[in-house]
């Protein structure tokens, strides 16, 4: 029986992945309904405010009379509270589905076991913890946000073949490309998948980046910019008001307006923690830290990161700004002539 449970939860996970990058602040969830070892309904959560996975799966069943003799599989505990949509646990009870198999408990305090309790109190057979690790890994951003009270943090930079992230001198205020065009497109895809992107003041002054998904069809992330002294003016792309942009500053005479939001923080040894608190306040579950070196080191030194994605190009600078250093194992992948090294900061 366990094997068949795993088979259907795996299918739930496959379905859930269709919502990658579009469900924030909700988790990705997939659901299937099985009658006599055949899938008769499937669904996944597509977007916050829209129907949840269980609702879509139930709606897809042609013969609703089979529901009272079926098993519903769901990768994450069905919700038990009224949010933008009614509770899924109530719908499962209403449709008289007798058996429920759940991948993992939802750690959001609004749910956290309450959905399971409601189903059991209604006399339903509930199995919990099938492929639990895989279900938690799928929603690592969601679980990090609710369990650690901070976003899932991805560090990202490109370094030259000899270990520099920037040359000693630059002719223009724009990026010096180290990685190839395929790597750059991949970075834009990543931006569409995460909720926010963060850079420091020097990166704005030196590169004037847009921090958008220009090379990929996807939603632009919230821009987060460290501007300690409030020096970044309207001449920079990050002040164009096209995307919600949060400036973290020590200056207290700056007022928020039209997609430009100011948050105050003292730039001391606890800066990384303070940034995490500000991001938590804005309900940001995941963020890419794109630099520069000082900003990356702020998070590395505090141990506040989950993943680091490092492109190593073939260009040589001989001197300039040294790339941050990480110890430990990494997974290596080739993107044409670039190396992509991915580190994981496991607790």
C-alpha positions in Angstrom: 0.0 0.0 0.0 2.9 2.3 0.8 4.2 2.0 -2.7 0.9 3.1 -4.3 0.7 6.0 -1.8 4.2 7.1 -2.9 3.3 6.7 -6.6 0.4 9.1 -6.3 2.2 11.6 -4.0 5.0 11.7 -6.6 2.3 12.7 -9.2 1.1 15.4 -6.8 4.6 16.8 -6.7 4.9 16.8 -10.5 1.6 18.7 -10.7 2.6 21.1 -7.9 5.8 22.2 -9.8 3.5 23.8 -12.5 3.0 26.6 -10.0 6.7 27.4 -9.5 7.1 31.1 -9.1 3.4 32.0 -9.5 1.8 30.9 -6.1 3.5 33.3 -3.7 2.8 33.8 -0.8 1.1 30.4 -1.0 3.0 27.1 -1.3 3.0 24.9 -4.4 0.5 22.1 -4.0 -0.6 19.2 -6.2 -3.5 16.8 -5.7 -4.9 13.6 -7.4 -8.0 11.6 -6.7 -7.9 7.9 -7.1 -10.7 5.3 -7.5 -9.9 1.6 -7.8 -6.2 2.3 -8.6 -7.0 4.8 -11.4 -6.6 8.6 -11.3 -10.0 10.1 -11.9 -9.0 13.7 -11.1 -6.0 16.0 -10.9 -5.2 19.6 -10.0 -2.6 22.0 -8.7 -2.6 25.5 -7.2 -1.9 28.0 -9.9 -2.0 31.4 -8.3 -2.7 33.1 -4.9 -6.4 33.9 -4.7 -7.4 31.2 -7.1 -8.7 27.7 -6.4 -6.4 25.4 -4.4 -5.1 22.1 -5.7 -7.8 19.9 -4.0 -10.6 22.1 -5.4 -9.2 21.8 -8.9 -8.8 18.1 -8.5 -12.3 17.6 -7.3 -13.7 19.8 -10.1 -11.9 17.8 -12.7 -13.7 14.5 -11.7 -16.4 13.8 -14.3 -18.4 11.4 -12.2 -18.8 13.0 -8.8 -20.6 10.0 -7.4 -17.2 8.2 -7.3 -15.8 10.8 -4.8 -17.5 9.0 -1.8 -15.5 5.8 -2.7 -12.2 7.5 -3.6 -8.9 8.5 -2.0 -7.6 12.1 -2.4 -3.8 12.6 -2.4 -2.4 16.0 -1.6 1.3 17.0 -1.3 0.6 19.5 1.6 -2.0 19.4 4.4 -5.4 20.8 3.2 -6.2 24.2 4.7 -8.7 24.6 7.4 -9.2 28.4 7.5 -10.9 31.0 5.4 -8.4 33.0 3.4 -9.0 34.3 -0.1 -10.7 30.9 -0.7 -12.8 28.6 1.6 -11.2 25.8 3.5 -10.2 22.7 1.4 -10.7 20.4 4.4 -14.4 21.5 4.5 -14.8 20.7 0.8 -13.3 17.2 1.2 -15.7 16.5 4.1 -18.7 17.9 2.1 -17.9 15.7 -0.9 -17.7 12.7 1.4 -14.3 11.6 0.3 -13.4 8.9 2.8 -9.6 8.6 2.5 -7.0 11.4 2.5 -3.2 10.8 2.0 -1.0 13.9 2.8 2.6 14.4 1.9 3.5 16.7 4.8 2.0 19.0 7.5 1.6 22.7 6.6 3.8 24.6 9.1 1.9 27.9 8.6 0.4 28.6 12.0 -3.0 29.2 10.4 -3.1 25.6 9.3 -0.4 23.5 11.1 -2.3 20.3 11.9 -5.7 21.9 12.1 -6.8 20.6 8.6 -5.8 17.0 9.6 -7.6 17.3 12.9 -10.8 18.5 11.2 -10.7 15.6 8.7 -10.2 13.0 11.4 -12.9 14.5 13.6 -15.3 14.1 10.6 -14.5 10.4 10.6 -12.1 10.4 7.6 -9.1 8.0 7.2 -6.0 10.2 7.1 -2.5 9.1 6.3 0.3 11.7 6.9 4.0 11.8 6.0 4.3 10.1 2.6 7.4 11.3 0.8 7.6 13.9 3.5 11.2 15.1 2.7 10.4 15.5 -1.0 7.2 17.5 -0.2 9.2 19.8 2.2 12.0 20.2 -0.3 9.5 21.3 -3.0 8.3 24.1 -0.7 11.6 24.9 1.0 10.9 28.7 0.5 7.5 28.4 2.2 8.9 26.3 5.1 11.9 28.5 5.6 9.7 31.6 5.8 7.3 30.0 8.3 9.8 28.0 10.4 12.8 30.4 10.4 10.9 33.6 10.1 13.0 34.7 7.1 13.1 34.3 3.4 14.9 31.4 1.6 18.2 33.2 0.6 20.1 32.4 -2.6 23.5 34.1 -3.1 24.5 34.6 -6.8 27.6 35.9 -8.4 29.8 35.4 -11.5 33.6 35.3 -11.1 36.4 35.3 -13.6 38.5 32.2 -14.1 41.1 33.7 -11.7 38.5 34.5 -9.0 37.5 38.1 -9.4 33.9 39.5 -9.6 34.9 42.8 -11.1 38.0 44.3 -12.8 40.1 46.9 -11.1 39.0 49.6 -13.6 35.8 50.1 -15.6 35.2 52.4 -18.6 31.4 52.7 -18.2 28.7 52.4 -15.6 27.3 49.1 -16.8 28.1 45.4 -16.0 31.2 43.8 -17.2 30.0 40.4 -18.4 31.9 37.4 -17.1 29.4 34.7 -17.9 28.0 33.8 -21.3 24.5 34.8 -22.7 23.0 31.4 -21.8 24.1 31.8 -18.2 22.6 35.4 -18.2 19.3 34.1 -19.5 19.3 31.5 -16.8 19.7 34.2 -14.2 16.7 36.0 -15.6 14.7 32.8 -15.3 15.8 32.5 -11.7 14.6 36.1 -11.1 11.2 35.2 -12.3 11.1 32.2 -9.9 12.0 34.2 -6.7 10.0 36.9 -5.0 12.8 39.5 -4.6 16.3 40.4 -5.6 18.8 42.4 -3.5 21.9 44.5 -4.3 24.1 46.9 -2.5 24.8 50.6 -3.2 28.1 50.1 -5.1 26.4 47.7 -7.6 23.9 50.4 -8.4 26.6 53.1 -8.9 28.9 50.9 -10.9 26.5 48.9 -13.0 23.1 50.7 -13.0 21.3 47.4 -13.2 17.5 47.1 -14.0 17.2 43.9 -11.9 14.3 42.7 -14.2 13.5 39.5 -16.2 14.3 41.1 -19.6 15.6 37.9 -21.1 12.9 35.6 -19.8 9.1 35.8 -19.9 8.2 36.0 -16.3 7.2 38.3 -13.4 9.8 40.9 -12.3 10.9 40.3 -8.7 10.6 43.0 -5.9 13.8 45.0 -6.0 15.6 45.5 -2.6 18.4 48.0 -2.6 20.8 48.8 0.2 21.3 52.6 0.2 22.8 53.5 3.6 23.1 57.2 3.1 20.1 57.7 0.7 22.4 58.7 -2.2 20.7 56.8 -5.1 18.9 59.4 -7.2 16.3 59.3 -10.0 18.9 58.7 -12.7 19.2 55.0 -11.8 16.9 52.3 -13.1 16.0 51.1 -9.6 14.2 54.5 -9.1 12.1 54.1 -12.3 9.0 53.1 -10.3 8.3 50.2 -12.7 8.6 47.6 -10.0 8.1 47.6 -6.3 11.5 48.6 -4.9 12.4 48.6 -1.2 15.3 50.8 -0.2 17.0 50.0 3.1 18.7 53.0 4.5 19.9 54.8 7.7 18.5 58.1 6.4 15.2 58.9 8.1 14.1 61.9 6.0 13.0 59.8 3.0 9.3 59.2 2.4 7.8 56.2 0.5 5.8 56.8 -2.7 4.6 55.0 -5.9 6.4 51.7 -5.7 9.4 53.2 -3.9 9.4 52.1 -0.2 12.0 53.2 2.4 12.8 51.0 5.4 15.2 52.1 8.1 18.0 49.9 9.5 21.4 50.6 11.2 24.2 49.2 9.1 26.1 47.3 11.8 27.2 43.7 12.4 23.5 42.6 12.6 22.5 44.1 9.2 21.8 40.7 7.6 19.3 39.9 10.4 17.7 43.3 10.1 17.3 42.9 6.4 15.6 39.5 7.0 13.2 41.1 9.4 12.3 43.8 6.9 11.7 41.1 4.2 9.6 39.1 6.6 7.5 42.2 7.2 6.9 42.5 3.4 5.9 38.8 3.2 8.9 38.0 1.0 9.6 34.2 1.1 12.6 34.0 -1.2 15.3 36.4 -2.4 18.4 36.3 -4.6 21.3 38.3 -3.3 23.2 39.5 -6.4 25.9 41.6 -4.9 28.3 43.2 -4.7 31.0 41.5 -2.6 30.4 43.6 0.6 26.7 42.7 0.5 27.3 39.0 -0.3 29.9 38.8 2.5 27.4 40.4 4.9 25.1 37.4 4.5 28.0 34.8 4.3 29.5 36.1 7.6 26.1 36.0 9.3 25.6 32.4 8.0 22.2 33.7 6.6 22.0 31.9 3.3 20.6 28.7 2.0 22.0 28.3 -1.5 24.9 29.9 -3.5 24.9 29.8 -7.3 28.4 30.8 -8.6 29.2 31.2 -12.3 32.9 30.7 -13.2 33.7 32.2 -16.6 36.8 31.9 -18.8 37.7 35.6 -18.7 40.8 36.5 -16.7 41.1 39.9 -14.8 44.5 39.5 -13.1 43.4 41.9 -10.4 40.2 43.7 -9.2 37.6 42.8 -6.6 38.1 39.3 -5.2 35.1 37.0 -5.3 33.6 35.8 -2.0 34.8 32.5 -0.7 32.7 29.5 0.3 33.9 26.2 1.8 32.3 22.9 1.5 30.9 20.7 -1.3 29.2 21.9 -4.4 27.3 20.6 -7.4 28.9 21.4 -10.7 27.1 22.0 -14.0 28.4 23.2 -17.4 26.6 25.9 -19.3 28.5 26.1 -22.6 32.0 27.3 -21.5 30.8 28.5 -18.1 30.9 26.4 -14.9 27.9 26.7 -12.5 28.8 25.7 -8.9 25.9 25.4 -6.5 26.6 25.3 -2.8 24.0 24.4 -0.1 24.3 25.8 3.5 22.7 22.9 5.4 22.1 23.4 9.1 
